[in-house]
Amino acid sequence: MSAPVASLAAVEVDYARGRALGPVDLTLAGGEIVALVGPSGCGKSTALRLLAGLEAPTRGIVTRAAGKGETSVVFQSHTLAPWLSARDNVALPLELAGMAKSAARAAADEALSQVGLGSALNARPAQLSGGMAMRASLARALVTRPRLLLLDEPFAALDEITRRALADDVLALVEDLKPAVVFVTHNVEEAVYMARRVVVMTPGPGRIAGEVAIDGPVVRPAGFRTTEAFRAAAEAVSSLLAHATERAA
């Protein structure tokens, strides 16, 4: 396994209402896809914000790929600038990093083509379907070739067919670019499909209840969801989740 890209070491987060997260220890290697699953309020998104540098821990140490463009985040909402075309939205992080406009636009065109939006370069976000807007958001996140990619329930608002298609797109792009990925989801089967490692969190304050390793290639073969290995992994994650919830009750 490659060297760590990011880590949480004995991390805790306290808010005015009390402890939200921790203590948590988590290490992410380059090319590794880790899914975080757990009940609402367990601190999954808090852990993601720590790794993104959007929040500081109350205690503990966060180590992350902190260089310009080295960390990218995709949220549940696509967060595209409504006044910009798909091309200009995707080019924006490169331009902000100092790349010439022509080069940034060329890179944006390539990234959009990779996610199946090569014919929608000039479309504004309002002209895109939900799935297309999320593809554009994904292209914007990957155009900087980040070392750390953070996905906060990016498929939650999409229909099942679109979710599955986007999951395959993400896995293909990750196989090519090899970032470390953290994928937050409430969906156990989605976590097992996407991840090499599923980390199960307890109800808040969130701690790690356990984890399940998922075998198989990063780009899942057709019919992967029907295999015995997939079903066994999903059952193991569900059992861990149920046990963690029962202990907290």
N, C-alpha and C positions, 0 to 999 in steps of 0.2 A: 504494500500500500504506500502511496506517495506521502510526502511530508504534510503535516497539518496546515490547513488554510485558515482555520478559525477554531476557537475553543471558548467554552465557559468553564471556569474553575471556581468551585465553591460559591457560585453566584447566588445572591439573594436580592429581591426587589421588594421594598416596603412602600406602601402608599398610606395616605391618611386613614383609610379604612382598615389597614392591617397588611399582613404579609400576602403578597400576590404570587411570588415565585421563589422556590428554592428551599434548601440549597440544591443546586443543579450543577453537574459536571457533564460536559459534552464536548467531544472533539470531532472535527470534520476534516477529512482528507480530500485532496484534489481528486475530482472524478467520482466522488462518493455522493449518492443520493440518499438523504435521510428524511423520513417522514415523521412529523410530530402529530400524534393523535391524542385526544383526551376530551373530557366533557367541557362544555362552555365554562369560561372563567378559570381554566386550569393554568393559564399563563403561557399558552402556545405563542400567541401573538406578542406577548411581552418578551419572550426569548428571542423571537425574530427581530424585534426592535433593538434589542441589545446587540445582536449580531450585525445589524444594519448601521449601528452607530447613532441611532435616533434617540436612544435613551441610555442612561448610565446606571450601573448596578448600585444598590445601596451598600452591598458588601461583595467581595469576590473580585475576580479578574476576568475581563473579556479581552481576548486576543482575536484580531480580525484582519483580513486583507483590507488595508485602509488607504491604499494609494488611489489616485484619481481614476475613476472608472473600474476599479477592481471589485467593487461590490455593487450589485444591481438588485432591485426589489420590484416584484410584480404584486400588486394588491388585488383584492377582490373586484374593486372598481378599476377600470382601465386607466384613469387619471391622464388621458390624453388632452392636450391643449385644444379646445374646440375651434379656435381660429386658425389652426395650422393644418396643412394637409398631412396625410399619413407619412409621406416622405420627410416633410419638415419636422414632424414630431420625432421621428426616429433619428434624424440627423442632429437634433438639438443637443444631446449630451456630448457628441463629438465636437460640435461647434463651441460649446461652453468650455471644452477642454483645450481649445485653441486650434483645432483642425480647420483647414481652409474649407470654405463653404462647398466648393465643387467636390472635394474629396469626401467630405462628410455626406453629401447627397449621394455620391456613388456608392459609398458603404451602406447607406440607408436603403438604396434600391436593391442591393444584394441581399440585405437582411430581410426585407419585405418579401422578396422572391422566395427566400428559404422557408417562409411561413405561409406561402401560398397567396400572397397579396401583390404579386408583381403587376397585376392589371388594375390595382387600386391605389397607385402611388399618389395621385392627386386628390383622392377623396378626403373630405373632412370627416371627423369622427361621427357627426350626426348622420352621415351617409352610409355608415358601416353598420352591419348587424352586430349583436353582442359578441358573437364568436369572432367576427372579423376584427372588432375593436380590441379584443383580448389578444389576438394574433399580432396586431400592431404594437400593443404594449409589450408583448414578449420580444418582438423584434427590437424595440427600443432598449430593452433590458440587455439583450445579447450583443448589440452592435458594438459595444465597448470591449467585447470578449472578456467578461469579468472572471475573476478567480472564484468569486462567491456569488451564487444566485439564490435569492430568497423569494419564495413563492407563498404568499399569504392567502390561502383559499382562492386561487385565481379562477377556478371553474365553478364556484358555488352558485352563481346566478345563471348558469347556462344549462340548456337541455342535455339529456343524457348522451345523445348522438354526438353533439358538439363537444361535450366533455371528453368523450373517448377519443375523438379525432385529435383534439388538442393535446391530450396526454401522450399520444403516440408522437406528435410533432415535437413536444418538449423532450421526450426521451431521445429522439433522433438527433436533435440539436445538442443535447448534453453529451451524447456519445461522440459527436464531432469536436466540441469545444472543451470538454473535460473540466468544467468548473466543479467545485463542491456545491451541492444543492441542498437546501432545507425546504421541505414542502409541508406546509401546515394544512391539515384537512380534518373534518369531522367524519369523513367517509372511510371506513376500514378497508373496503375492497379497493378503493382508489389509492389508499396508502400502500397497500401490498403490491398493486400493479406498478406504481411509480418508483418505489424505493428499493434500495439494496438492504436498508435497515429501517425498521419501524420502531420508533421510540414511543412508548406509552406513558402518558403522564397521569398523575393522580388529580382528583379534584383540588381546587385551590385551597391553600397555597400549593402551586404545582411543583411536584417532585417527579423524578423518573421512577416509575413503577417496575419497568423492565423493558426489554427490547427483543425483537424477533428479526433474525437475518433471513433475507429472501434470496433464494438461488435463482439462477437463470441469467441470460444476456440482458444488457441494459435496454436494447430495443426488443420489446417483447414479441415473440412469434405469434402468428394467428392462432387463436384458440387457447391462449395462455390462461385466460380466466376459467377455463373448463378443466384444467389439469388438477391432478390430485395435490401436487405441491402448492398450487395457488390456494386451493380450498383449505388445506391443512394450515398454511400460514395465516389465512384470514381467520380461521377458528382460533389459532393461538393468540393472535392480537386481540380478538373479541373476548377471549377468556381472561387475558391479562387486564383488559379494560374493566370487565365486570368485577374481577377480584379487587382491583384498586378502588373502584367505586364503593363496593361493599365494605371494605376496611375503613373508608372515610366516613361512612354513614353513622 
